[in-house]
């Protein structure tokens, strides 16, 4: 199985020493059938007064740091080595209960899925609902995989990626109107569109590796990323990346899942000082095969 090392460093810089409030760090990869965390290390400078680890309501691993000293810089340096073995590209068979849309969720599962089936963002004129229905066949039931893959590749082809430095995720209607956005915007657009079709979908935050030559391992690169998980009866949670047109977890390293993007922010905290004290932030991410880690 491929072994990957993810190195993620974020450094905040200030014009003069400031005090720091609580920081929540969500950088540790999330274990699963396709992903196993072999080791992890988090170094914070200045050293926090306390650092504790919890699992949030979704089972994500979160570190909570508090500080008792002032500094001009604050850095978070996370290194994790994972065993990554993505399954072959997913496809439903005619024997699966969700092979055709519409389908029904099991009565035992539905109460646990209702929060990720219910739309979270307003669509007063039905624009988003109408866009979602474009992926349905006009006559007869539509193969569910056709809807999911069609939406994944449709966003990839029709929307332009635009890097944005300000915080937050656009409302799905804004993403539709502009025809552009970030990976978080595209993920939220797909999630809300699927929810309007009654399909359970949730947000995933993590990393994407830059593959280079897969035959010789990952050569370095990568970035934080966001995509979508969809729940289907008997199939479970399946991943779709509308930014890159990926079905499954190829090149994707999962860190957190959430109902809404605001619940899966990789690093969040405050400082105590004047608003003009903040100078800037630098983020460096590298994803490499373990054998190549020493070369990068």
C-alpha positions as MATLAB code, in Angstrom:
seq = 'XXXXXXXXXXXXXXXXXXXXXXXXXXXXXXXXXXXXXXXXXXXXXXXXXXXXXXXXXXXXXXXXXXXXXXXXXXXXXXXXXXXXXXXXXXXXXXXXXXXXXXXXXXXXXXXXXXXXXXXXXXXXXXXXXXXXXXXXXXXXXXXXXXXXXXXXXXXXXXXXXXXXXXXXXXXXXXXXXXXXXXXXXXXXXXXXXXXXXXXXXXXXXXXXXXXXXXXXXXXXXXXXXXXXXXXXXXXXXXXXXXXXXXXXXXXXXXXXXXXXXXXXXXXXXXXXXXXXXXXXXXXXXXXXXXXXXXXX';
ca = [
       0.000    0.000    0.000;
       1.318    3.513   -0.787;
       2.757    5.349    2.209;
       2.426    9.121    2.119;
       3.762   11.849    4.384;
       1.745   15.073    4.644;
       3.583   18.110    5.957;
       1.399   21.149    6.635;
       2.845   24.319    8.161;
       0.891   27.517    8.817;
       2.602   30.598   10.214;
       0.935   33.836   11.321;
       3.013   37.019   11.526;
       2.315   40.168   13.543;
       3.864   43.653   13.630;
       4.518   43.380   17.374;
       3.983   40.751   20.071;
       0.321   39.877   20.598;
      -1.557   37.511   22.884;
      -3.391   34.506   21.476;
      -6.827   33.143   22.172;
      -7.909   29.539   21.821;
      -7.020   27.819   18.537;
      -8.718   24.725   17.119;
      -6.584   22.599   14.795;
      -8.149   20.043   12.453;
      -5.197   18.638   10.474;
      -4.917   14.977   11.496;
      -6.119   12.626    8.696;
      -9.256   10.614    9.399;
      -8.845    6.827    9.466;
     -10.988    4.661    7.221;
     -10.941    1.503    5.097;
      -8.808    3.293    2.520;
      -6.701    5.396    4.882;
      -4.745    4.463    8.009;
      -2.753    6.948   10.069;
       0.608    5.439   10.997;
       2.077    8.437   12.814;
       1.328   12.055   13.518;
       3.077   14.993   15.129;
       1.961   18.545   15.823;
       4.517   21.207   16.793;
       3.301   24.653   17.860;
       5.554   27.683   18.434;
       5.300   29.356   20.883;
       4.482   26.247   22.893;
       0.886   26.375   24.106;
      -0.001   26.466   27.778;
      -2.264   23.488   27.147;
      -3.003   21.202   24.238;
      -5.808   18.673   24.341;
      -7.301   16.383   21.724;
     -10.990   15.674   21.286;
     -13.315   14.043   18.780;
     -16.013   16.440   17.618;
     -19.655   15.567   16.955;
     -18.686   13.995   13.603;
     -15.803   11.958   15.029;
     -13.116   14.231   13.582;
      -9.865   14.601   15.495;
      -9.458   18.168   16.816;
      -6.597   19.678   18.826;
      -7.418   22.650   21.072;
      -4.532   24.917   22.074;
      -4.468   27.746   24.614;
      -1.565   30.150   25.178;
      -0.113   32.226   27.994;
       2.625   34.193   26.227;
       2.871   36.872   23.577;
       4.822   36.566   20.321;
       5.291   38.140   16.891;
       4.780   34.810   15.120;
       2.576   31.797   15.725;
       3.243   28.594   13.794;
       1.523   25.219   13.522;
       3.616   22.447   12.000;
       1.799   19.153   11.391;
       3.363   15.994    9.974;
       1.419   12.777    9.379;
       2.314    9.526    7.657;
      -0.595    7.535    6.249;
      -1.205    4.291    4.440;
      -3.388    5.238    1.484;
      -5.124    2.544   -0.535;
      -8.045    4.018   -2.494;
     -10.564    1.563   -3.868;
     -11.316    1.232   -7.541;
     -13.732    3.816   -8.961;
     -17.156    3.246   -7.472;
     -20.165    2.096   -9.513;
     -23.579    0.735   -8.523;
     -24.921   -2.568   -9.828;
     -28.562   -3.294  -10.778;
     -28.913   -5.281   -7.538;
     -28.246   -2.205   -5.388;
     -31.412   -0.598   -3.940;
     -30.161    2.849   -4.989;
     -29.352    1.838   -8.571;
     -32.187    4.017   -9.875;
     -33.277    7.419   -8.610;
     -35.572    8.081   -6.820;
     -34.802    5.568   -4.075;
     -35.706    5.275   -0.399;
     -33.448    5.269    2.641;
     -33.994    2.586    5.233;
     -36.338    3.591    8.076;
     -33.593    2.765   10.586;
     -31.023    4.996    8.846;
     -33.218    7.920    7.869;
     -33.308    9.607   11.337;
     -29.483    9.682   11.349;
     -29.329   11.096    7.821;
     -32.028   13.756    8.037;
     -29.588   16.585    8.841;
     -27.568   15.884    5.685;
     -30.659   15.408    3.523;
     -32.306   18.674    4.576;
     -31.076   21.712    2.567;
     -29.230   24.261    4.704;
     -29.186   27.246    2.322;
     -32.119   29.226    0.945;
     -33.293   28.824   -2.638;
     -36.304   31.192   -2.746;
     -36.823   31.128   -6.505;
     -35.987   27.448   -7.001;
     -32.911   28.198   -9.109;
     -30.722   25.614   -7.390;
     -33.484   22.992   -7.471;
     -33.966   23.559  -11.201;
     -30.224   23.223  -11.791;
     -30.153   19.951   -9.855;
     -33.044   18.547  -11.918;
     -31.014   19.096  -15.094;
     -29.125   15.930  -14.185;
     -32.284   13.785  -14.211;
     -33.562   11.945  -17.267;
     -36.748   13.499  -18.626;
     -38.560   10.172  -18.843;
     -38.447    7.286  -16.393;
     -36.085    6.735  -13.463;
     -32.488    7.918  -13.754;
     -29.523    5.713  -12.776;
     -28.276    7.235   -9.521;
     -24.641    6.935  -10.529;
     -25.429    8.908  -13.683;
     -26.697   11.779  -11.524;
     -23.709   11.723   -9.194;
     -21.023   11.367  -11.837;
     -22.837   13.810  -14.126;
     -22.907   16.487  -11.429;
     -19.283   15.814  -10.452;
     -17.972   16.105  -14.012;
     -20.498   18.808  -14.917;
     -19.170   21.183  -12.273;
     -15.614   20.338  -13.286;
     -16.308   21.259  -16.923;
     -18.712   24.191  -16.584;
     -17.243   26.159  -13.659;
     -13.958   28.018  -13.449;
     -11.697   27.592  -10.434;
     -10.873   30.915   -8.804;
      -8.551   31.082   -5.819;
      -9.904   33.321   -3.091;
      -8.017   34.500   -0.009;
     -10.912   35.760    2.099;
     -12.431   33.352    4.588;
     -15.719   31.550    4.158;
     -17.605   29.653    1.491;
     -19.939   31.214   -1.053;
     -23.664   30.610   -0.995;
     -24.468   27.993   -3.684;
     -26.565   30.540   -5.593;
     -23.551   32.872   -5.803;
     -21.421   30.040   -7.182;
     -24.112   29.273   -9.760;
     -24.441   32.913  -10.764;
     -20.710   33.580  -11.162;
     -19.866   30.190  -12.674;
     -16.692   30.109  -10.603;
     -15.389   29.458   -7.119;
     -13.043   27.464   -4.933;
     -13.126   23.759   -4.098;
     -15.174   24.555   -0.977;
     -17.692   26.499   -3.075;
     -18.024   23.666   -5.597;
     -18.428   21.076   -2.847;
     -21.174   23.082   -1.147;
     -22.949   23.664   -4.462;
     -23.035   19.916   -5.172;
     -24.084   19.068   -1.611;
     -27.019   21.473   -1.603;
     -28.110   20.422   -5.100;
     -28.142   16.760   -4.051;
     -30.051   17.565   -0.874;
     -32.744   19.167   -3.009;
     -33.079   15.826   -4.740;
     -33.443   14.110   -1.353;
     -29.954   12.566   -1.470;
     -27.831   12.588    1.708;
     -24.580   14.514    1.199;
     -21.953   16.035    3.470;
     -18.788   18.123    3.284;
     -15.255   16.670    3.358;
     -12.089   18.619    4.130;
      -8.608   17.265    3.581;
      -5.696   17.266    1.160;
      -5.205   16.518   -2.502;
      -1.903   15.073   -3.623;
      -0.282   16.181   -6.867;
       0.402   12.803   -8.446;
       3.232   13.440  -10.902;
       4.174   10.000  -12.139;
       2.095    7.578  -10.058;
       4.316    4.674  -11.074;
       7.166    6.319   -9.150;
       5.190    7.771   -6.267;
       4.135   11.280   -5.387;
       6.936   13.721   -6.097;
       5.861   16.551   -3.826;
       3.189   19.197   -3.807;
      -0.405   19.105   -2.741;
      -2.815   21.489   -1.066;
      -5.759   21.623    1.259;
      -8.906   20.546   -0.530;
     -12.640   19.967   -0.157;
     -15.053   17.530   -1.757;
     -18.313   15.637   -1.153;
     -19.486   12.416    0.456;
     -22.820   10.913   -0.611;
     -24.637    8.219    1.352;
     -26.375    5.465   -0.614;
     -28.254    2.472    0.776;
     -26.061   -0.649    0.990;
     -23.109    1.275   -0.507;
     -22.421    3.695    2.375;
     -20.474    6.937    2.046;
     -18.954    7.459   -1.408;
     -16.668   10.377   -2.298;
     -17.006   12.756   -5.249;
     -14.654   15.649   -6.058;
     -16.394   18.157   -8.356;
     -13.316   20.385   -8.590;
     -11.212   17.693  -10.270;
     -13.860   15.280  -11.535;
     -12.702   12.480   -9.218;
     -15.016    9.651   -8.145;
     -13.611    7.788   -5.142;
     -10.562    8.734   -3.072;
      -7.770    8.652   -5.642;
      -5.321   11.424   -4.655;
      -7.648   12.506   -1.808;
      -6.603   12.358    1.854;
      -9.564   12.832    4.165;
      -9.219   14.890    7.367;
     -12.747   15.843    8.423;
     -16.397   15.376    7.505;
     -19.185   17.787    8.427;
     -22.729   18.830    7.668;
     -21.555   22.339    6.713;
     -18.164   23.777    5.628;
     -18.092   26.046    8.683;
     -17.744   22.927   10.844;
     -14.581   21.728    9.082;
     -12.131   24.635    9.158;
      -8.539   23.293    9.263;
      -7.228   25.998   11.600;
      -9.198   28.594   13.492;
      -8.309   30.946   16.335;
      -8.024   34.512   17.566;
      -5.380   36.966   18.725;
      -5.655   39.823   21.209;
      -4.327   43.056   19.783;
      -5.045   45.886   17.370;
      -6.521   45.027   13.967;
      -3.459   46.433   12.178;
      -1.121   44.141   14.125;
      -1.718   41.258   11.722;
       0.909   41.252    8.974;
       0.170   38.065    7.069;
      -0.141   34.302    6.945;
       1.937   31.730    5.081;
       0.804   28.166    4.409;
       3.124   25.462    3.085;
       1.871   21.959    2.262;
       3.799   19.013    0.907;
       2.516   15.509    0.181;
       5.175   12.980   -0.783;
       5.714    9.242   -0.942;
       7.613    8.097    2.122;
      10.603    7.048    0.009;
      10.822   10.512   -1.484;
      10.307   12.490    1.733;
      14.022   12.896    2.378;
      14.605   14.248   -1.134;
      12.143   17.143   -0.925;
];
